[in-house]
Amino acid sequence: MVFTTIVLPVLIAFVIGLAVGPAVISYLRGKKAGQTEREELESHQKKTGTPTMGGVIILCAVLVTGCFYLRIAPDILPVLILTVGFGLIGFLDDYLKVILHRTDGLLAWQKMLLQIVVTTGFLVYVVGVSDIGLWMRIPFSQNTLDIGVLAIPLLYFAVIGTVNGTNFTDGLDGLASSVTVIVAGFFTAAAVYLGLDIAPVGAAMAGALMAFLVYNCYPAQIFMGDTGSLALGGFVAGMAYMLHLPLFILIVGFIYLIEVISVILQVGYFKKTHGKRIFRMAPIHHHFELGGWSETKVVTIFSIVTLLLCLIGFVGLQ
């Protein structure tokens, strides 16, 4: 059982990701689908032109592997809906920016509208098609929480907030990939512990991210772009809701949360004080980078923090 539901999907997704990576990198280089770095980050200027949209590698590996398991584990479908749905939004945004060279990509309202549409599709499945429901497990308690109709706006807030949190986390070589592979491991272990059948899609994401890290670790040959970062957010939110663990996102997804909060605080304080800043730069991983930490140190520390929090989160399931 462990081999079939965990080891095998990890291996399948890893092999697929590893196999398609060179072709995707070569294609994107040919299309000159390179990323433009922020001018304030002098150490990042050498990365300008590195292919982006590498999230295609992750989506391909997860989707193909997930399709193998749909018949025996149908509850992975809504997770795939969120993962692929948000990945397609990111793909469209990336395509407009790096292929068609439209600086802004999707407008903010367009991106938000599409995110609401995808989230609504997930909500309809969870509430209308299946009997999964929106009740939640409370960390470190045997009790559950059912807030009735209020769970619907909470779902929109949690899903869209998580998606944008992962988006902000994608700013250093291997950061979003490293953090999320650990989070994927947590949700896979939680699915097995709780006796639910969605472990294969969690394992597939872990395998896909490990393959992607081969090409994305410092110095990165390719970036995931919004195609990947939005897809990762959809995956995290989808797994959390299918396992009734959205409250656990606050624990295991702490890095995503702090990245979002740092941006909100920075922008708000900047406007209120007419130019002053709380952090050297936001999102917060750049604050540490400008403080003298190397990219690899930031990725390592953030990954260690995530690992420890995932261990705490698993204890909270007991």
C-alpha positions as CSV (number, residue, x, y, z in Angstrom):
1,M,0.0,0.0,0.0
2,V,2.7,2.5,0.9
3,F,4.6,1.7,-2.3
4,T,1.5,2.1,-4.4
5,T,0.1,5.3,-2.9
6,I,3.3,7.1,-2.0
7,V,6.6,5.7,-3.4
8,L,5.2,5.0,-6.9
9,P,3.6,8.4,-7.6
10,V,6.8,10.1,-6.3
11,L,8.9,8.1,-8.7
12,I,6.5,8.5,-11.7
13,A,6.3,12.3,-11.2
14,F,10.0,12.6,-10.6
15,V,10.9,10.7,-13.8
16,I,8.3,12.7,-15.9
17,G,9.6,16.0,-14.5
18,L,13.2,15.0,-15.0
19,A,12.5,13.9,-18.6
20,V,10.5,16.9,-19.8
21,G,12.7,19.5,-18.1
22,P,15.5,19.8,-20.8
23,A,12.9,20.0,-23.6
24,V,10.9,22.7,-21.8
25,I,14.1,24.7,-20.9
26,S,15.3,24.5,-24.5
27,Y,11.9,25.5,-25.9
28,L,11.6,28.5,-23.6
29,R,15.1,29.6,-24.4
30,G,14.3,29.5,-28.1
31,K,11.2,31.6,-27.4
32,K,13.4,34.0,-25.4
33,A,10.9,33.6,-22.5
34,G,13.3,35.1,-20.0
35,Q,12.6,36.7,-16.7
36,T,13.5,40.4,-16.0
37,E,14.9,41.0,-12.5
38,R,14.2,43.9,-10.2
39,E,16.8,46.7,-10.6
40,E,17.2,47.0,-6.8
41,L,18.6,43.5,-6.6
42,E,22.1,43.9,-8.1
43,S,23.1,40.3,-7.4
44,H,20.0,39.1,-9.4
45,Q,20.9,41.0,-12.6
46,K,22.9,38.0,-13.9
47,K,19.6,36.0,-13.8
48,T,17.9,38.3,-16.4
49,G,17.0,36.2,-19.4
50,T,16.8,32.9,-17.5
51,P,13.8,31.0,-18.8
52,T,10.6,31.3,-16.8
53,M,7.2,29.4,-17.1
54,G,9.0,26.3,-15.8
55,G,5.9,25.5,-13.8
56,V,4.8,23.6,-17.0
57,I,7.3,20.9,-15.8
58,I,5.5,20.6,-12.5
59,L,2.0,20.7,-14.0
60,C,2.9,18.0,-16.5
61,A,4.3,15.6,-14.0
62,V,1.5,16.1,-11.5
63,L,-1.3,15.9,-14.0
64,V,-0.1,12.8,-15.8
65,T,0.6,11.0,-12.5
66,G,-2.7,12.2,-11.1
67,C,-4.6,10.8,-14.1
68,F,-3.1,7.3,-13.3
69,Y,-4.7,7.4,-9.9
70,L,-8.1,9.0,-10.6
71,R,-9.9,5.7,-10.9
72,I,-8.7,4.3,-7.6
73,A,-8.5,7.7,-5.8
74,P,-11.3,9.9,-7.3
75,D,-11.0,12.5,-4.4
76,I,-7.8,13.7,-5.9
77,L,-9.9,15.4,-8.7
78,P,-10.7,18.6,-6.8
79,V,-7.0,18.9,-5.9
80,L,-6.1,18.6,-9.5
81,I,-8.8,21.2,-10.4
82,L,-7.3,23.8,-8.1
83,T,-3.7,22.9,-9.1
84,V,-4.2,23.0,-12.8
85,G,-6.8,25.8,-12.7
86,F,-4.5,28.2,-10.9
87,G,-1.6,26.9,-13.0
88,L,-3.4,27.9,-16.2
89,I,-4.1,31.4,-14.8
90,G,-0.4,31.7,-14.1
91,F,0.5,30.3,-17.5
92,L,-1.7,32.9,-19.2
93,D,-0.1,35.7,-17.1
94,D,3.4,34.4,-18.0
95,Y,2.5,34.0,-21.6
96,L,1.3,37.6,-21.9
97,K,4.4,38.9,-20.2
98,V,7.3,36.8,-21.5
99,I,6.0,35.6,-24.9
100,L,3.9,38.5,-26.1
101,H,6.0,41.0,-24.1
102,R,3.0,42.7,-22.5
103,T,4.6,44.2,-19.4
104,D,1.6,43.9,-17.1
105,G,0.4,40.5,-18.1
106,L,-3.0,39.9,-16.8
107,L,-4.5,43.0,-15.1
108,A,-5.1,42.7,-11.4
109,W,-8.9,42.5,-11.8
110,Q,-8.6,39.9,-14.5
111,K,-6.3,37.7,-12.4
112,M,-8.6,38.1,-9.4
113,L,-11.7,37.3,-11.4
114,L,-10.1,34.1,-12.8
115,Q,-9.0,33.1,-9.3
116,I,-12.5,33.5,-8.0
117,V,-13.9,31.4,-11.0
118,V,-11.4,28.5,-10.3
119,T,-12.1,28.7,-6.5
120,T,-15.9,28.6,-7.2
121,G,-15.4,25.4,-9.3
122,F,-13.7,23.8,-6.4
123,L,-16.4,25.0,-4.0
124,V,-19.1,23.6,-6.2
125,Y,-17.4,20.2,-6.3
126,V,-16.8,20.1,-2.5
127,V,-20.3,21.2,-1.5
128,G,-22.5,20.3,-4.4
129,V,-21.0,17.2,-6.1
130,S,-19.4,15.4,-3.2
131,D,-20.2,15.0,0.4
132,I,-16.8,16.3,1.6
133,G,-18.2,19.3,3.4
134,L,-16.4,22.4,4.8
135,W,-15.9,21.4,8.4
136,M,-12.4,21.8,9.8
137,R,-10.1,19.9,12.2
138,I,-8.8,22.0,15.0
139,P,-5.0,21.7,15.5
140,F,-4.0,20.0,18.8
141,S,-7.6,19.0,19.5
142,Q,-9.9,16.1,18.8
143,N,-12.7,18.6,18.1
144,T,-13.9,19.9,14.8
145,L,-15.2,23.3,13.7
146,D,-18.3,23.8,11.5
147,I,-19.1,27.5,11.0
148,G,-21.9,26.8,8.5
149,V,-22.4,29.3,5.7
150,L,-19.5,31.4,6.9
151,A,-17.2,28.6,5.7
152,I,-17.8,29.7,2.1
153,P,-16.2,33.2,2.3
154,L,-13.5,31.7,4.5
155,L,-12.8,29.2,1.7
156,Y,-12.3,32.0,-0.8
157,F,-10.1,33.9,1.6
158,A,-8.0,30.8,2.4
159,V,-7.6,29.6,-1.2
160,I,-6.8,32.9,-2.8
161,G,-4.7,34.0,0.1
162,T,-2.6,30.8,0.0
163,V,-2.2,31.0,-3.8
164,N,-0.9,34.6,-3.6
165,G,1.3,33.6,-0.6
166,T,3.1,30.9,-2.7
167,N,3.4,33.5,-5.5
168,F,5.2,35.9,-3.3
169,T,7.4,33.1,-2.0
170,D,8.8,32.4,-5.5
171,G,11.6,34.9,-5.6
172,L,14.8,33.0,-5.0
173,D,16.3,30.0,-6.7
174,G,14.6,26.9,-5.3
175,L,12.8,28.7,-2.5
176,A,9.1,28.0,-3.4
177,S,10.1,24.6,-4.6
178,S,12.0,23.6,-1.4
179,V,9.3,25.0,1.0
180,T,6.4,23.4,-0.9
181,V,8.0,19.9,-1.3
182,I,8.1,19.8,2.5
183,V,4.5,21.0,2.8
184,A,3.5,18.4,0.2
185,G,5.2,15.7,2.3
186,F,3.2,16.9,5.3
187,F,-0.1,16.6,3.5
188,T,0.8,13.2,2.0
189,A,1.6,11.9,5.5
190,A,-1.6,13.5,6.9
191,A,-3.6,11.8,4.2
192,V,-2.1,8.4,5.1
193,Y,-2.6,9.0,8.8
194,L,-6.2,10.1,8.4
195,G,-6.9,7.1,6.1
196,L,-8.0,9.3,3.1
197,D,-7.2,8.4,-0.5
198,I,-5.6,11.6,-1.7
199,A,-2.1,10.7,-0.7
200,P,-1.0,9.9,-4.3
201,V,-1.5,13.5,-5.5
202,G,0.5,14.8,-2.6
203,A,3.3,12.3,-3.4
204,A,3.1,13.2,-7.1
205,M,3.6,16.9,-6.2
206,A,6.6,16.0,-4.0
207,G,8.1,14.0,-6.9
208,A,7.5,16.7,-9.4
209,L,9.1,19.4,-7.2
210,M,12.1,17.3,-6.5
211,A,12.6,16.9,-10.3
212,F,12.0,20.6,-10.8
213,L,14.6,21.4,-8.1
214,V,17.2,19.6,-10.2
215,Y,16.8,22.5,-12.7
216,N,15.7,25.2,-10.2
217,C,18.2,25.0,-7.4
218,Y,20.9,27.7,-7.3
219,P,22.0,28.7,-9.8
220,A,18.7,28.1,-11.5
221,Q,18.5,27.0,-15.1
222,I,14.8,27.9,-15.1
223,F,12.2,29.6,-13.0
224,M,8.7,28.4,-12.3
225,G,7.0,31.7,-13.0
226,D,3.4,32.3,-12.1
227,T,2.6,29.1,-13.9
228,G,4.2,27.2,-11.1
229,S,3.8,29.4,-8.1
230,L,0.0,29.8,-8.5
231,A,-0.3,26.0,-9.2
232,L,1.5,25.3,-5.9
233,G,-0.9,27.5,-4.0
234,G,-3.8,25.7,-5.5
235,F,-2.3,22.4,-4.6
236,V,-1.7,23.4,-0.9
237,A,-5.2,24.9,-0.5
238,G,-6.8,21.9,-2.3
239,M,-5.0,19.3,-0.1
240,A,-5.8,21.3,3.0
241,Y,-9.6,21.4,2.3
242,M,-9.8,17.8,1.1
243,L,-8.2,16.7,4.4
244,H,-10.3,19.3,6.4
245,L,-7.1,21.0,7.5
246,P,-7.4,24.6,6.3
247,L,-6.5,25.8,9.8
248,F,-3.2,23.9,9.5
249,I,-2.1,26.2,6.7
250,L,-1.4,28.8,9.3
251,I,1.2,26.3,10.7
252,V,2.7,24.4,7.8
253,G,2.3,27.4,5.4
254,F,3.8,29.9,7.8
255,I,6.4,31.0,5.2
256,Y,3.7,31.7,2.7
257,L,1.8,33.7,5.3
258,I,4.8,35.8,6.4
259,E,5.7,36.6,2.8
260,V,2.2,38.0,2.2
261,I,2.1,39.9,5.5
262,S,5.5,41.4,4.8
263,V,4.2,42.8,1.5
264,I,1.0,44.1,3.0
265,L,2.9,45.8,5.9
266,Q,5.5,47.2,3.6
267,V,3.0,48.7,1.1
268,G,0.7,50.0,3.8
269,Y,3.6,51.6,5.8
270,F,5.1,53.1,2.7
271,K,1.9,54.8,1.7
272,K,1.1,56.0,5.3
273,T,4.6,57.5,5.9
274,H,5.1,58.7,2.3
275,G,8.2,56.7,1.5
276,K,9.4,55.0,4.7
277,R,9.9,51.2,4.8
278,I,9.7,48.5,7.5
279,F,11.8,46.0,5.6
280,R,14.8,46.6,3.4
281,M,12.6,45.0,0.6
282,A,9.5,42.9,0.5
283,P,8.7,40.1,0.2
284,I,10.6,39.3,3.3
285,H,13.1,36.8,1.7
286,H,14.6,39.9,0.0
287,H,14.9,41.6,3.3
288,F,17.2,38.9,4.6
289,E,19.1,38.7,1.3
290,L,19.8,42.5,1.4
291,G,20.9,42.0,5.0
292,G,23.8,39.8,3.9
293,W,22.3,36.3,3.6
294,S,23.1,34.4,0.5
295,E,20.2,32.9,-1.6
296,T,21.1,29.4,-0.5
297,K,21.1,30.4,3.2
298,V,17.6,32.0,2.9
299,V,16.3,28.9,1.1
300,T,17.9,26.6,3.7
301,I,16.6,28.5,6.7
302,F,13.1,28.9,5.3
303,S,13.1,25.2,4.5
304,I,14.2,24.2,8.0
305,V,11.5,26.4,9.5
306,T,8.9,24.8,7.3
307,L,10.1,21.3,8.2
308,L,9.9,22.0,11.9
309,L,6.5,23.6,11.5
310,C,5.3,20.6,9.5
311,L,6.5,18.3,12.3
312,I,4.6,20.4,14.8
313,G,1.5,20.3,12.5
314,F,1.7,16.5,12.3
315,V,1.7,16.4,16.1
316,G,-1.3,18.7,16.0
317,L,-3.2,15.9,14.1
318,Q,-3.0,13.6,17.1
